[in-house]
Amino acid sequence: QFRFALIGRLQNDWAIVDSSRALSDELGIDEFQSGTEFRRARIGFEAELYRDFGFKFEVDVASGDVAFKDVYFAVRNVPLVQNLRIGHFKEPFSLEQLTSSVNITFMERSLADVFAPERNTGIGIHPTYFDERLTWAVGAFRETDDTGFGFGDEQNYDIATRITGLPW
């Protein structure tokens, strides 16, 4: 009837570099530096009520500031639309963006990912058909910052959609 789970993730990046003097002297390239940083330091929770209602609250503190990642309320088994989500979550657009950082090949996404919208505040639906072999999603979003703030004339509204299919 009820499920509650604490979630979290730590991803730490280290670089130890010993650059050649030829790069610095002959090519004018500044010396590279060694260092470390947390790329992701997330904590949150997920909850499910009666299999029809869900919540997720996840924040990232790797930058030193709190940044909302997924903060939403979900309703399942809604007539006609099946799944409804309201809150701050990823827009349904790019496979690379929608794939969790836990499951991507490298620590960072590709350069092409800068053209894909990330998380914004909005409402979206995502039904599935044929045992999840055909999916589509559509959502309306207000562009927001990392804390879900989106007031003023500078922020735009977005409509995003995505259709996927897997042959039999």
N, C-alpha and C positions, 0 to 999 in steps of 0.2 A: 504493500500500500504506500510505503514511504521509503525513499532512498536518499541518503545524504552522504556526500563524499568531499573530503578536503583534497584539493588539487594543488600542484605546484611544480615548478621547473627551475633548474639552475643551469645555465650554459655560460661557461667561462672560457675566454679566448686568451691564449698566451702566444707571444711572438718573441723569439730570441734571434736577433739579427747581428751579424758581424759583417758590415759592409766593406767593400774593397776601397782602398785609398785612391785607386785609379778612378773610381766613380766620382769621388769627391773632388779630387784635384783636376783631372783632365776633362771631365764632362760637366763639372759644375753642379753635380747633383748633391744636395745636402745629405749628410750622413743619416742613414735610417736608424730608428731607435727601437730598442727592445721594450716590451711592456706587457701588461695584462689588463683585461677589462671584463666585466660581466656583460654579456650580450643580452641575456634574459635572466631575470630574477622575479619569478611570478609566484603568486599565492592567491588562493581563492577557494570557492566551494561550488558544488553542483548539487541540486536537489530535484527530486521527482516526486510528484504527488499523484497517486491513483493512475499512473501511466498516461494521464492526459495533460498534466501541467508540469512545467519544468522551469527552473531558475538556474542562472549561471552568473557568478560574480567572480571576475579574475582581474587582478591588477598587476602591473609590472613596476618594479622599483629599481631596475638596473641603472637608470640614468641619474638616480638620486632624487628624482621627483616621482610622484605617484601618477601612473598613466593607466587609464581604464583600457582593458583589452576587450573581454566579452562581459557585458553587463546587460542581461536581457531576461525577459519572461517569455516562455513558449507555451503554446497550446497545441495539442495534437488531436487528431480525429475530428477536425472541424469540417462540417459538411462542405463539399465542393473544393475546398482549398487544402485539406488534410492537415498541413502544418503551418502555424502562424507564429511569427516571432516579432516582438516589440522591444526596442532598447538600442543598445550600442553594440554592433556586431559587424562582421565583414560583409561588404556588398557582394552579391552573387555575380561575379564577373570573370575573374581569372583563376584557372586551376592552380597556378603557382601560388597565388595569394590565398586561396581557400585551403590549401594544404598546410597543415600544422607544421610549425618549425621542428617538431619532434620527428616528422617524416620526410623532410626535404634532404637531398643528398649532401648539400654543403651547408655551412653555417649561415650563409647569406643567400638571399634570392638573387636571380640574375638582374642585369641592368635593365632589361625590358620591363621588369616589375614596377619601375617608377611610373609607368603609364597606367597602371591598374589602381583603382580606388582601394583604399584600405578600410578600416573600420569607421563607420559614421553612425549617427543616431537615426533610427527610422523604423519602418514596419515592412515585413516581408513575408511572402508565402512560398512554400516549396513542396508541391505534391510529387509523388513518385507513382510509376505505373509499371506493370509487367514485372513484378518482383524486383523493383528498383533498377530495372534495365533501361528505363526511360525516366529522366527527371527534368524538371524545369523549375526555375525560381525567378521571382520578380520582387523588387522592393523599391520603395520610395524613401529617400534619405535626405537629411539636412547635413551639409558638411559641417563637421565639428572638430574641435581640437582633441587632444589625448584625454581630456577629462569630460568629454561630452558637451562642452560649452560651444554654442553656435548662435549667439545673438548678434544682431547687427546687419548692415547692408552688405558686408564683405562675403558672407557665407552664401553658397548656392544650394539649390535643391537638385538632387540627382534621382534618376530612375535607372535602375540596373536590372539586367535580365541575363539568364544563362540557361541553355538547353543542352542536355547530354544524353547520349544513347550508347548502348552496348549491344552489338549484334548477338543473335542466338548462336 
